[in-house]
Amino acid sequence: MTVEPAATRLRHQVPLVVWLVLVWMLLWGTWSWANLLSGLLVALTVLILLPLPHVIDGTRVRPVPLLVFLGHFVVDLFTSGAEVAWQALRPGGVHRTAIVQVQLRADSDLLLTLVAEATSLVPGSLVLDLDREHRVITLHLLPVRDLADVERKKAHVLVVERRLVRAFGSAADVAALEGTRREGVPAP
Amino acid sequence: MTALADVVAFACLLAGAALCLTAGLGLVRFPDVLSRMHAGTKPQVLGVLLVMVGAAIRLDGWANAWMLLLVAAFQMLTAPVSAHLISRVAYRRRHVRRDLLLVDEFAGTGHQDRVYEGDEPGDAPPENPAVRPGG
Protein backbone atom coordinates (compact mmCIF):
# COMPACT_ATOMS: atom_id res chain seq x y z
CA MET A 1 0.00 0.00 0.00
CA THR A 2 1.47 3.30 -1.07
CA VAL A 3 1.59 6.23 1.29
CA GLU A 4 -0.52 9.09 0.02
CA PRO A 5 -0.93 12.69 1.17
CA ALA A 6 -3.17 13.03 4.20
CA ALA A 7 -5.39 15.50 2.34
CA THR A 8 -6.18 12.99 -0.43
CA ARG A 9 -6.88 10.28 2.08
CA LEU A 10 -9.15 12.59 4.02
CA ARG A 11 -11.07 13.57 0.89
CA HIS A 12 -11.71 9.89 0.16
CA GLN A 13 -12.61 8.92 3.69
CA VAL A 14 -14.91 11.78 4.67
CA PRO A 15 -17.92 10.70 2.54
CA LEU A 16 -17.57 7.18 3.92
CA VAL A 17 -17.51 8.46 7.50
CA VAL A 18 -20.56 10.62 6.81
CA TRP A 19 -22.41 7.62 5.36
CA LEU A 20 -21.50 5.34 8.28
CA VAL A 21 -22.54 7.96 10.84
CA LEU A 22 -25.79 8.49 8.94
CA VAL A 23 -26.55 4.74 8.99
CA TRP A 24 -25.75 4.67 12.70
CA MET A 25 -28.12 7.58 13.38
CA LEU A 26 -30.87 6.02 11.26
CA LEU A 27 -30.50 2.76 13.15
CA TRP A 28 -30.96 4.53 16.46
CA GLY A 29 -33.76 6.56 14.93
CA THR A 30 -33.25 9.64 17.06
CA TRP A 31 -30.95 12.62 16.85
CA SER A 32 -28.72 13.27 19.84
CA TRP A 33 -25.15 14.34 20.43
CA ALA A 34 -24.44 11.03 22.11
CA ASN A 35 -25.56 9.20 18.96
CA LEU A 36 -23.47 11.47 16.76
CA LEU A 37 -20.31 10.97 18.84
CA SER A 38 -20.72 7.23 19.23
CA GLY A 39 -21.47 7.02 15.48
CA LEU A 40 -18.27 8.88 14.69
CA LEU A 41 -16.35 6.56 16.99
CA VAL A 42 -17.81 3.45 15.35
CA ALA A 43 -17.23 4.84 11.83
CA LEU A 44 -13.60 5.64 12.54
CA THR A 45 -13.04 2.23 14.15
CA VAL A 46 -14.55 0.52 11.09
CA LEU A 47 -12.41 2.57 8.70
CA ILE A 48 -9.21 1.93 10.62
CA LEU A 49 -9.81 -1.79 11.15
CA LEU A 50 -11.25 -2.47 7.67
CA PRO A 51 -9.59 -0.11 5.19
CA LEU A 52 -11.23 -0.07 1.76
CA PRO A 53 -9.84 0.88 -1.64
CA HIS A 54 -11.08 4.22 -2.99
CA VAL A 55 -13.83 4.13 -5.52
CA ILE A 56 -14.86 7.75 -5.65
CA ASP A 57 -12.00 9.15 -7.68
CA GLY A 58 -13.07 12.24 -9.58
CA THR A 59 -16.73 11.65 -8.96
CA ARG A 60 -19.18 14.53 -9.06
CA VAL A 61 -22.82 14.48 -8.19
CA ARG A 62 -24.98 16.52 -10.54
CA PRO A 63 -28.42 17.11 -9.02
CA VAL A 64 -30.51 17.45 -12.19
CA PRO A 65 -29.18 14.36 -14.05
CA LEU A 66 -29.38 12.51 -10.73
CA LEU A 67 -33.09 13.32 -10.50
CA VAL A 68 -33.54 12.26 -14.14
CA PHE A 69 -31.85 8.94 -13.37
CA LEU A 70 -33.85 8.38 -10.18
CA GLY A 71 -37.12 9.19 -11.93
CA HIS A 72 -36.45 6.71 -14.73
CA PHE A 73 -35.16 4.20 -12.20
CA VAL A 74 -38.36 4.24 -10.15
CA VAL A 75 -40.49 3.88 -13.30
CA ASP A 76 -38.24 1.02 -14.49
CA LEU A 77 -38.45 -0.62 -11.09
CA PHE A 78 -42.24 -0.68 -11.23
CA THR A 79 -42.48 -1.87 -14.83
CA SER A 80 -39.89 -4.60 -14.29
CA GLY A 81 -41.56 -5.76 -11.08
CA ALA A 82 -44.91 -5.91 -12.84
CA GLU A 83 -43.42 -7.61 -15.90
CA VAL A 84 -41.67 -10.38 -14.01
CA ALA A 85 -44.71 -10.81 -11.75
CA TRP A 86 -46.84 -11.28 -14.87
CA GLN A 87 -44.34 -13.80 -16.24
CA ALA A 88 -44.68 -15.75 -13.00
CA LEU A 89 -48.48 -15.66 -13.12
CA ARG A 90 -49.32 -16.08 -16.81
CA PRO A 91 -50.65 -19.48 -17.68
CA GLY A 92 -48.24 -20.14 -20.55
CA GLY A 93 -45.08 -19.98 -18.44
CA VAL A 94 -42.06 -17.86 -19.32
CA HIS A 95 -41.04 -16.52 -22.69
CA ARG A 96 -37.67 -17.25 -24.22
CA THR A 97 -34.60 -15.90 -22.44
CA ALA A 98 -31.21 -14.76 -23.70
CA ILE A 99 -27.67 -14.18 -22.51
CA VAL A 100 -26.02 -11.13 -24.06
CA GLN A 101 -22.88 -9.09 -23.65
CA VAL A 102 -22.85 -5.31 -23.78
CA GLN A 103 -19.77 -3.16 -24.28
CA LEU A 104 -19.91 -0.36 -21.72
CA ARG A 105 -18.02 2.90 -22.04
CA ALA A 106 -17.67 4.05 -18.44
CA ASP A 107 -14.22 3.34 -17.01
CA SER A 108 -14.51 3.67 -13.25
CA ASP A 109 -15.14 1.11 -10.54
CA LEU A 110 -17.95 3.12 -9.03
CA LEU A 111 -19.77 3.75 -12.30
CA LEU A 112 -19.54 0.12 -13.41
CA THR A 113 -20.84 -1.01 -10.01
CA LEU A 114 -23.75 1.40 -10.27
CA VAL A 115 -24.56 0.24 -13.81
CA ALA A 116 -24.50 -3.38 -12.66
CA GLU A 117 -26.76 -2.66 -9.69
CA ALA A 118 -29.17 -0.57 -11.72
CA THR A 119 -29.43 -3.03 -14.62
CA SER A 120 -30.16 -5.86 -12.18
CA LEU A 121 -33.21 -4.02 -10.93
CA VAL A 122 -34.58 -2.61 -14.18
CA PRO A 123 -36.63 -4.51 -16.75
CA GLY A 124 -35.54 -7.80 -18.06
CA SER A 125 -31.90 -8.06 -17.10
CA LEU A 126 -29.76 -9.80 -14.50
CA VAL A 127 -26.00 -9.41 -14.28
CA LEU A 128 -24.07 -12.62 -14.93
CA ASP A 129 -20.61 -11.24 -15.28
CA LEU A 130 -18.75 -7.94 -15.38
CA ASP A 131 -15.38 -7.88 -17.08
CA ARG A 132 -13.67 -4.91 -15.45
CA GLU A 133 -10.72 -4.87 -17.79
CA HIS A 134 -12.68 -4.87 -21.05
CA ARG A 135 -15.74 -3.12 -19.57
CA VAL A 136 -18.03 -5.84 -20.86
CA ILE A 137 -21.15 -6.65 -18.90
CA THR A 138 -22.90 -9.99 -19.40
CA LEU A 139 -26.62 -10.07 -18.79
CA HIS A 140 -29.37 -12.65 -18.65
CA LEU A 141 -32.53 -11.28 -20.25
CA LEU A 142 -36.07 -12.33 -19.41
CA PRO A 143 -38.40 -12.20 -21.22
CA VAL A 144 -37.34 -11.72 -24.83
CA ARG A 145 -39.72 -11.99 -27.75
CA ASP A 146 -37.34 -11.97 -30.71
CA LEU A 147 -33.89 -10.80 -31.76
CA ALA A 148 -35.10 -7.21 -32.21
CA ASP A 149 -36.26 -7.27 -28.60
CA VAL A 150 -32.79 -8.45 -27.54
CA GLU A 151 -31.23 -5.50 -29.36
CA ARG A 152 -33.71 -3.12 -27.76
CA LYS A 153 -32.81 -4.38 -24.29
CA LYS A 154 -29.10 -4.12 -25.01
CA ALA A 155 -29.63 -0.52 -26.12
CA HIS A 156 -31.53 0.16 -22.92
CA VAL A 157 -28.49 -0.85 -20.83
CA LEU A 158 -26.47 1.83 -22.63
CA VAL A 159 -29.20 4.37 -21.91
CA VAL A 160 -29.06 3.51 -18.20
CA GLU A 161 -25.28 3.83 -18.34
CA ARG A 162 -25.53 7.26 -19.97
CA ARG A 163 -27.94 8.52 -17.30
CA LEU A 164 -25.62 7.26 -14.56
CA VAL A 165 -22.50 8.77 -16.10
CA ARG A 166 -24.29 12.10 -16.49
CA ALA A 167 -25.32 11.95 -12.83
CA PHE A 168 -22.10 10.71 -11.24
CA GLY A 169 -19.30 10.65 -13.81
CA SER A 170 -16.27 12.93 -13.83
CA ALA A 171 -15.89 15.44 -16.64
CA ALA A 172 -13.58 12.95 -18.41
CA ASP A 173 -16.19 10.18 -18.15
CA VAL A 174 -18.88 12.38 -19.69
CA ALA A 175 -16.51 13.49 -22.45
CA ALA A 176 -15.62 9.86 -23.24
CA LEU A 177 -19.31 8.99 -23.41
CA GLU A 178 -20.17 11.87 -25.74
CA GLY A 179 -17.10 11.07 -27.83
CA THR A 180 -18.18 7.51 -28.55
CA ARG A 181 -21.64 8.75 -29.40
CA ARG A 182 -20.36 11.15 -32.01
CA GLU A 183 -18.46 8.34 -33.72
CA GLY A 184 -21.79 6.68 -34.28
CA VAL A 185 -21.37 3.77 -31.88
CA PRO A 186 -24.70 2.67 -30.32
CA ALA A 187 -26.81 5.75 -29.78
CA PRO A 188 -30.30 4.60 -28.97
CA MET B 1 -56.80 12.80 6.24
CA THR B 2 -56.07 9.81 8.41
CA ALA B 3 -58.62 7.82 6.45
CA LEU B 4 -56.87 8.68 3.20
CA ALA B 5 -53.47 7.78 4.69
CA ASP B 6 -54.92 4.50 5.87
CA VAL B 7 -56.22 3.69 2.40
CA VAL B 8 -52.85 4.49 0.79
CA ALA B 9 -50.99 2.44 3.39
CA PHE B 10 -53.46 -0.40 2.91
CA ALA B 11 -53.01 -0.33 -0.87
CA CYS B 12 -49.20 -0.29 -0.56
CA LEU B 13 -49.11 -3.17 1.93
CA LEU B 14 -51.50 -5.25 -0.14
CA ALA B 15 -49.69 -4.59 -3.44
CA GLY B 16 -46.33 -5.30 -1.79
CA ALA B 17 -47.57 -8.57 -0.33
CA ALA B 18 -49.02 -9.58 -3.72
CA LEU B 19 -45.70 -8.86 -5.43
CA CYS B 20 -43.81 -10.93 -2.86
CA LEU B 21 -46.29 -13.73 -3.55
CA THR B 22 -45.61 -13.56 -7.29
CA ALA B 23 -41.89 -13.65 -6.51
CA GLY B 24 -42.47 -16.88 -4.63
CA LEU B 25 -44.61 -18.24 -7.45
CA GLY B 26 -41.90 -17.32 -9.92
CA LEU B 27 -39.35 -19.26 -7.91
CA VAL B 28 -41.53 -22.34 -8.27
CA ARG B 29 -42.75 -21.87 -11.83
CA PHE B 30 -39.70 -20.56 -13.68
CA PRO B 31 -37.76 -23.22 -15.55
CA ASP B 32 -34.13 -22.62 -14.57
CA VAL B 33 -31.93 -20.94 -11.98
CA LEU B 34 -31.27 -17.80 -14.03
CA SER B 35 -34.98 -17.13 -14.58
CA ARG B 36 -35.70 -17.80 -10.92
CA MET B 37 -33.18 -15.16 -9.93
CA HIS B 38 -35.25 -12.62 -11.90
CA ALA B 39 -38.21 -13.53 -9.73
CA GLY B 40 -36.04 -13.28 -6.63
CA THR B 41 -34.85 -9.76 -7.42
CA LYS B 42 -37.43 -7.63 -9.19
CA PRO B 43 -40.95 -8.31 -7.90
CA GLN B 44 -39.51 -9.12 -4.51
CA VAL B 45 -37.53 -5.87 -4.14
CA LEU B 46 -40.50 -3.84 -5.36
CA GLY B 47 -42.77 -5.75 -2.98
CA VAL B 48 -40.50 -5.05 -0.02
CA LEU B 49 -40.31 -1.36 -1.00
CA LEU B 50 -44.10 -1.08 -1.14
CA VAL B 51 -44.48 -2.85 2.21
CA MET B 52 -41.94 -0.41 3.66
CA VAL B 53 -43.84 2.58 2.27
CA GLY B 54 -47.11 1.25 3.63
CA ALA B 55 -45.58 0.58 7.03
CA ALA B 56 -43.94 4.02 7.12
CA ILE B 57 -47.31 5.66 6.54
CA ARG B 58 -49.08 3.53 9.11
CA LEU B 59 -46.45 3.57 11.86
CA ASP B 60 -46.09 6.68 13.95
CA GLY B 61 -42.83 8.51 14.45
CA TRP B 62 -39.80 9.21 12.31
CA ALA B 63 -37.63 6.67 14.10
CA ASN B 64 -39.51 3.81 12.44
CA ALA B 65 -39.53 5.51 9.06
CA TRP B 66 -35.73 5.92 9.08
CA MET B 67 -35.29 2.26 9.94
CA LEU B 68 -37.58 1.26 7.08
CA LEU B 69 -35.63 3.53 4.72
CA LEU B 70 -32.45 1.67 5.66
CA VAL B 71 -34.11 -1.68 5.08
CA ALA B 72 -35.23 -0.52 1.63
CA ALA B 73 -31.80 0.86 0.72
CA PHE B 74 -29.95 -2.29 1.72
CA GLN B 75 -32.52 -4.48 0.03
CA MET B 76 -31.87 -2.66 -3.25
CA LEU B 77 -28.10 -2.81 -2.79
CA THR B 78 -27.83 -6.47 -1.81
CA ALA B 79 -30.48 -8.27 -3.87
CA PRO B 80 -28.63 -7.83 -7.19
CA VAL B 81 -25.37 -8.97 -5.62
CA SER B 82 -26.69 -12.26 -4.25
CA ALA B 83 -28.66 -12.92 -7.45
CA HIS B 84 -25.51 -12.28 -9.47
CA LEU B 85 -23.42 -14.71 -7.43
CA ILE B 86 -25.99 -17.49 -7.60
CA SER B 87 -26.49 -16.96 -11.36
CA ARG B 88 -22.77 -17.02 -11.92
CA VAL B 89 -22.37 -20.36 -10.19
CA ALA B 90 -25.44 -21.72 -11.99
CA TYR B 91 -24.02 -20.74 -15.37
CA ARG B 92 -20.66 -22.24 -14.54
CA ARG B 93 -22.28 -25.49 -13.40
CA ARG B 94 -24.42 -25.48 -16.56
CA HIS B 95 -27.77 -25.22 -14.82
CA VAL B 96 -29.12 -23.35 -17.80
CA ARG B 97 -32.05 -24.38 -19.97
CA ARG B 98 -30.33 -24.00 -23.34
CA ASP B 99 -33.52 -24.75 -25.27
CA LEU B 100 -35.04 -21.53 -23.88
CA LEU B 101 -32.07 -19.35 -24.78
CA LEU B 102 -32.52 -17.25 -27.88
CA VAL B 103 -28.87 -16.19 -27.93
CA ASP B 104 -25.91 -16.89 -25.66
CA GLU B 105 -23.08 -14.46 -26.26
CA PHE B 106 -21.34 -15.70 -23.12
CA ALA B 107 -20.79 -19.23 -24.44
CA GLY B 108 -17.33 -20.26 -25.54
CA THR B 109 -15.57 -17.77 -23.30
CA GLY B 110 -14.43 -20.42 -20.86
CA HIS B 111 -16.88 -19.57 -18.10
CA GLN B 112 -18.34 -23.04 -17.78
CA ASP B 113 -16.98 -26.01 -15.88
CA ARG B 114 -16.08 -29.09 -17.83
CA VAL B 115 -15.54 -31.20 -14.71
CA TYR B 116 -18.79 -32.70 -13.47
CA GLU B 117 -19.97 -33.83 -10.07
CA GLY B 118 -23.18 -35.54 -11.07
CA ASP B 119 -25.41 -32.47 -10.78
CA GLU B 120 -25.20 -31.22 -14.35
CA PRO B 121 -28.24 -31.28 -16.64
CA GLY B 122 -28.65 -33.84 -19.40
CA ASP B 123 -27.72 -31.49 -22.25
CA ALA B 124 -24.27 -30.66 -20.89
CA PRO B 125 -21.44 -31.44 -23.33
CA PRO B 126 -19.00 -34.28 -22.56
CA GLU B 127 -16.76 -33.92 -19.56
CA ASN B 128 -13.38 -32.44 -20.34
CA PRO B 129 -11.13 -31.69 -17.35
CA ALA B 130 -8.53 -30.14 -19.64
CA VAL B 131 -10.72 -27.06 -20.14
CA ARG B 132 -10.13 -24.70 -17.26
CA PRO B 133 -12.93 -22.29 -16.38
CA GLY B 134 -12.45 -18.59 -15.92
CA GLY B 135 -9.78 -18.32 -18.62
Interface residues (C-beta under 8 A of the other chain):
Chain A: V23 M25 L26 L27 W28 G29 T30 L77 F78 S80 G81 A82 E83 V84 A85 Q87 A88 L89 G93 V94 R96 T97 A98 I99 V100 Q101 A116 E117 S120 L121 L126 V127 L128 D129 T138 H140 L142 V144 D146 L147 V150
Chain B: A18 L19 T22 A23 L25 G26 R29 F30 P31 L34 S35 M37 H38 A39 T41 K42 P43 V45 L46 G47 L49 G61 W62 A63 N64 W66 M67 L69 L70 M76 L77 A79 P80 V81 A83 H84 S87 R88 Y91 V96 R97 L100 L101 L102 V103 D104 E105 F106 A107 H111
